[in-house]
Amino acid sequence: MYVGRLLVAGPDIGAYRVSSRSFPNREVVRRDDDTLTVVPTDDAEPTDNPYVSYNCARTVGDGPRRGAVIGNGSHVDPVVEKYDRGYPARDALVEALHSLDYEKDDYDTPRIAAVVREDTATLGVVRRDALLVREVTEPHLVATYERNSPEPHEFTPTTASAAAKTAYQLSFEHEVCAAGVHVGGDSVGLAVENGRE
């Protein structure tokens, strides 16, 4: 089954995966200690599509608000900005998703995002017909197609690296690359999985 881009998030763990038929030549790169970015690979065809490259994982907050934001587009940055200004996770997601709305491409692709903290996670999706935001205490999955409402999903990795690898290996079609996050103690871990040995 092809579900497009997806994320899984729960307390202390999360992952984002690019699945794509149209733009498979992409990878996740580490920009710095706090940001992972989806970019075209060196052999990708040039494109002016604004939805191909974006920050997909960023760390946020400190102390009890420490966490990470993951998502499938340019809305990740405004979620981070709102959260770092003190907005609750729910409100940061609602504001960013509502203002940017679904992607204006040929498929009206939904925007998906999550704020992952040590004790909880909040997932959001904005589609052509709805804006849904849900706080969860167990892992949930949301995708751009077919599974575009958050639903419980078994997801048991315990590190950022394992989360990225597990998301990459999910049984949905056309995996391209993945990012994982883990929030624990006084740190947030980020990891990359580009499917290369």
C-alpha positions as CSV (number, residue, x, y, z in Angstrom):
1,M,0.0,0.0,0.0
2,Y,1.2,3.5,-0.8
3,V,0.5,6.0,1.9
4,G,2.9,8.8,0.9
5,R,4.9,10.6,3.5
6,L,4.3,9.4,7.1
7,L,5.2,9.9,10.7
8,V,4.8,7.8,13.8
9,A,5.0,9.6,17.2
10,G,4.4,8.7,20.8
11,P,5.9,9.6,24.2
12,D,9.7,10.0,23.9
13,I,10.0,8.5,20.3
14,G,9.1,9.5,16.8
15,A,10.0,9.1,13.2
16,Y,9.3,10.7,9.8
17,R,9.6,8.9,6.5
18,V,9.6,10.1,3.0
19,S,7.8,7.7,0.6
20,S,7.6,9.0,-2.9
21,R,6.8,7.9,-6.4
22,S,7.4,11.4,-8.0
23,F,10.6,12.5,-6.3
24,P,12.5,9.4,-5.1
25,N,16.0,10.9,-5.3
26,R,16.1,12.5,-1.9
27,E,17.9,12.0,1.4
28,V,17.9,13.3,4.9
29,V,21.0,15.3,5.9
30,R,22.0,16.6,9.3
31,R,22.4,20.4,9.1
32,D,23.5,20.7,12.7
33,D,22.9,19.2,16.1
34,D,19.3,20.5,16.1
35,T,18.0,20.1,12.5
36,L,17.5,17.3,9.9
37,T,16.6,18.4,6.3
38,V,15.2,16.5,3.3
39,V,17.2,17.4,0.2
40,P,17.6,16.2,-3.3
41,T,20.5,13.8,-3.9
42,D,23.3,14.8,-6.1
43,D,21.9,12.8,-9.0
44,A,18.3,14.2,-8.7
45,E,16.8,16.0,-11.7
46,P,16.6,19.8,-11.1
47,T,13.1,20.9,-9.9
48,D,11.5,24.1,-8.7
49,N,8.8,22.1,-6.7
50,P,8.6,23.9,-3.3
51,Y,7.7,20.6,-1.6
52,V,10.8,18.6,-2.3
53,S,13.2,20.1,0.2
54,Y,12.4,21.1,3.8
55,N,13.4,20.7,7.5
56,C,11.8,17.4,8.7
57,A,13.1,17.2,12.3
58,R,14.1,19.9,14.7
59,T,14.7,20.0,18.5
60,V,12.7,22.4,20.6
61,G,12.4,23.7,24.1
62,D,14.3,22.9,27.3
63,G,13.6,21.5,30.7
64,P,10.2,19.9,30.9
65,R,9.3,21.4,27.4
66,R,12.3,19.7,25.7
67,G,11.3,17.8,22.6
68,A,11.4,17.5,18.8
69,V,9.1,18.5,15.9
70,I,8.8,16.2,12.9
71,G,6.8,16.8,9.7
72,N,6.6,16.7,6.0
73,G,7.2,20.3,4.9
74,S,7.9,24.0,5.5
75,H,5.4,24.0,8.4
76,V,7.9,22.3,10.7
77,D,9.8,25.7,11.2
78,P,6.7,27.7,12.3
79,V,5.7,24.9,14.7
80,V,9.1,25.1,16.2
81,E,8.9,28.9,16.4
82,K,5.5,28.9,18.1
83,Y,6.5,26.1,20.6
84,D,9.7,27.9,21.5
85,R,7.7,31.1,22.2
86,G,5.8,29.1,24.8
87,Y,2.7,27.9,22.9
88,P,1.4,24.5,24.0
89,A,2.2,21.8,21.5
90,R,-1.5,21.6,20.4
91,D,-1.7,25.3,19.7
92,A,1.7,25.4,17.9
93,L,0.5,22.7,15.6
94,V,-3.0,24.3,15.0
95,E,-1.5,27.7,14.3
96,A,1.1,26.5,11.8
97,L,-1.1,23.9,10.0
98,H,-4.1,26.2,9.8
99,S,-2.1,29.1,8.4
100,L,-0.1,27.1,5.8
101,D,-3.0,24.7,5.0
102,Y,-2.7,21.6,2.8
103,E,-0.2,21.6,0.0
104,K,-1.5,23.2,-3.2
105,D,-0.2,20.4,-5.5
106,D,-2.0,18.1,-7.9
107,Y,-3.1,15.9,-5.0
108,D,-4.0,18.4,-2.3
109,T,-1.4,16.7,-0.2
110,P,-2.0,17.0,3.6
111,R,0.6,18.5,5.9
112,I,1.5,16.2,8.8
113,A,3.5,17.1,11.9
114,A,4.1,16.0,15.5
115,V,5.6,17.4,18.7
116,V,7.4,14.6,20.6
117,R,8.2,15.1,24.3
118,E,9.4,12.6,26.9
119,D,5.9,12.0,28.4
120,T,3.6,12.7,25.5
121,A,3.3,13.4,21.8
122,T,0.9,15.6,19.8
123,L,0.1,14.8,16.2
124,G,-1.6,17.1,13.6
125,V,-2.8,16.9,10.0
126,V,-4.4,19.4,7.8
127,R,-6.3,18.0,4.8
128,R,-8.5,19.7,2.3
129,D,-11.5,18.7,4.4
130,A,-10.2,18.8,8.0
131,L,-7.7,20.0,10.6
132,L,-7.0,17.3,13.2
133,V,-4.7,17.6,16.2
134,R,-4.5,14.9,18.9
135,E,-2.4,14.4,22.0
136,V,-1.5,10.7,22.4
137,T,0.1,8.6,25.2
138,E,1.0,5.7,22.9
139,P,2.5,5.7,19.3
140,H,0.2,6.8,16.5
141,L,0.7,7.0,12.8
142,V,-0.5,9.5,10.3
143,A,0.3,9.7,6.6
144,T,-0.5,11.9,3.7
145,Y,-2.7,9.4,1.8
146,E,-4.9,6.5,2.9
147,R,-4.1,6.9,6.6
148,N,-4.6,10.6,7.0
149,S,-6.1,10.5,10.4
150,P,-3.9,9.7,13.5
151,E,-4.4,6.0,14.4
152,P,-2.6,3.8,17.0
153,H,0.4,2.0,15.6
154,E,2.8,-0.4,17.2
155,F,6.2,1.3,17.3
156,T,8.7,0.0,19.9
157,P,12.2,1.4,19.1
158,T,14.0,3.1,22.0
159,T,16.7,5.2,20.2
160,A,16.5,7.8,17.5
161,S,18.6,5.6,15.2
162,A,16.3,2.6,15.7
163,A,13.2,4.8,15.2
164,A,14.6,6.0,11.8
165,K,15.4,2.5,10.7
166,T,12.1,1.1,11.9
167,A,10.1,3.8,10.1
168,Y,12.2,3.2,6.9
169,Q,11.4,-0.5,7.0
170,L,7.6,-0.2,7.5
171,S,5.7,-2.2,5.0
172,F,4.4,0.7,3.0
173,E,5.6,1.2,-0.6
174,H,8.3,3.5,-2.1
175,E,10.4,4.2,1.0
176,V,13.1,6.9,0.2
177,C,14.6,8.1,3.5
178,A,13.7,8.6,7.2
179,A,14.5,10.6,10.3
180,G,14.2,9.5,13.9
181,V,13.9,11.3,17.2
182,H,14.2,10.3,20.8
183,V,13.6,12.5,23.8
184,G,14.9,11.4,27.2
185,G,16.5,12.8,30.3
186,D,18.2,16.1,29.3
187,S,18.7,15.4,25.7
188,V,17.0,15.0,22.3
189,G,18.6,12.5,19.8
190,L,18.2,12.9,16.0
191,A,19.1,10.2,13.5
192,V,19.1,9.6,9.7
193,E,18.2,6.5,7.7
194,N,18.8,6.8,3.9
195,G,18.6,3.1,3.1
196,R,22.3,2.7,2.3
197,E,24.6,0.0,3.7
